[in-house]
Amino acid sequence: MIIENGKILVRPKSGGGVDSENNPVAPTYGAPVEIPCQYQQKRRSNTGEYEGGHYTSSSYDVYIDIENLAVIGGEGKFTLVSNTTGNLGEFEFAKPDVLELVGQIKISV
């Protein structure tokens, strides 16, 4: 069981790769599904620069209940939304870690 402090809006990935003639095929993303989550910020950096400004980058560990594994699939995109501060960004993920002992899934982004 997680202690909810946010939610993720998951868009599961399907398709993609190459076709029979070795031409690239773009993946498609499904409709967003809202899943409650617990997240922890691992790193925050204000040192990013681009011409004319600065940006902030962050990384997170996101935990969801294990019954949502079928919903998120193996890879996709999600938007992390805090219960208090709003949208924290959109992230891509691949191969979430299944924590069977505690009944959770961990996604590191």
C-alpha positions in Angstrom: 0.0 0.0 0.0 1.4 3.4 -1.0 1.0 6.7 0.9 -0.4 8.8 -1.9 1.1 12.2 -2.5 0.4 12.5 -6.2 -0.9 10.7 -9.3 0.5 9.7 -12.6 -1.4 10.0 -15.9 -0.1 7.0 -17.8 -0.1 6.7 -21.6 0.9 3.1 -22.4 3.2 2.5 -25.4 2.4 0.0 -28.2 3.9 -0.7 -31.6 7.0 1.0 -32.9 10.2 -0.5 -34.2 10.7 -1.4 -37.8 8.4 -2.9 -40.5 9.2 -5.9 -42.8 11.1 -3.5 -45.1 13.3 -2.1 -42.3 11.5 1.2 -42.3 11.0 2.8 -38.9 7.5 2.7 -37.4 6.6 5.3 -34.8 5.0 3.9 -31.6 1.5 4.9 -30.6 0.5 5.9 -27.1 -2.9 5.0 -25.5 -5.4 7.3 -23.8 -4.2 8.6 -20.3 -5.1 6.5 -17.3 -4.9 8.1 -13.8 -3.1 6.1 -11.1 -2.5 7.2 -7.5 1.2 7.2 -6.6 3.8 8.1 -4.1 6.9 9.9 -5.4 10.2 11.0 -4.0 12.5 13.5 -5.6 16.0 12.0 -6.0 17.8 14.9 -7.6 17.1 18.5 -8.5 19.5 20.7 -10.5 19.2 24.4 -11.3 22.4 24.4 -13.4 20.9 23.8 -16.8 21.4 26.6 -19.3 20.4 27.3 -22.9 20.8 30.4 -25.0 18.8 33.1 -23.2 17.9 31.3 -20.0 18.1 28.5 -17.5 16.1 25.4 -16.7 15.7 23.0 -13.8 16.0 19.2 -14.1 14.8 16.7 -11.6 14.7 12.9 -11.2 12.1 10.9 -9.2 11.3 7.5 -7.9 7.6 6.8 -8.3 5.8 4.0 -6.5 2.4 2.6 -7.5 0.4 -0.4 -6.2 1.3 -3.7 -8.0 -2.2 -4.2 -9.3 -1.6 -1.4 -11.8 1.2 -3.3 -13.6 -1.2 -4.4 -16.3 -2.3 -0.8 -16.8 1.2 0.7 -17.3 2.6 -2.2 -19.3 6.4 -2.5 -19.9 7.0 1.0 -21.2 5.3 4.3 -22.0 4.9 7.9 -21.0 3.4 9.5 -17.9 2.8 12.9 -16.5 3.6 13.1 -12.8 1.2 15.3 -10.9 1.7 16.4 -7.2 -1.3 16.7 -4.9 0.1 20.0 -3.7 2.2 21.7 -6.4 0.6 20.4 -9.7 2.3 19.1 -12.8 5.9 18.0 -12.2 6.6 17.0 -15.8 6.2 14.3 -18.5 8.5 11.4 -18.5 9.2 8.2 -20.5 9.8 5.0 -18.7 10.9 1.4 -19.6 10.9 -1.7 -17.5 9.5 -0.7 -14.1 10.9 -2.6 -11.1 8.4 -4.9 -9.4 8.8 -4.9 -5.7 6.8 -8.1 -4.9 7.6 -8.2 -1.2 5.8 -4.9 -0.6 3.3 -5.1 -3.4 4.5 -2.1 -5.3 6.0 -1.1 -8.6 9.0 1.4 -8.7 9.6 3.6 -11.7 12.8 5.6 -11.8 12.9 8.7 -14.0 
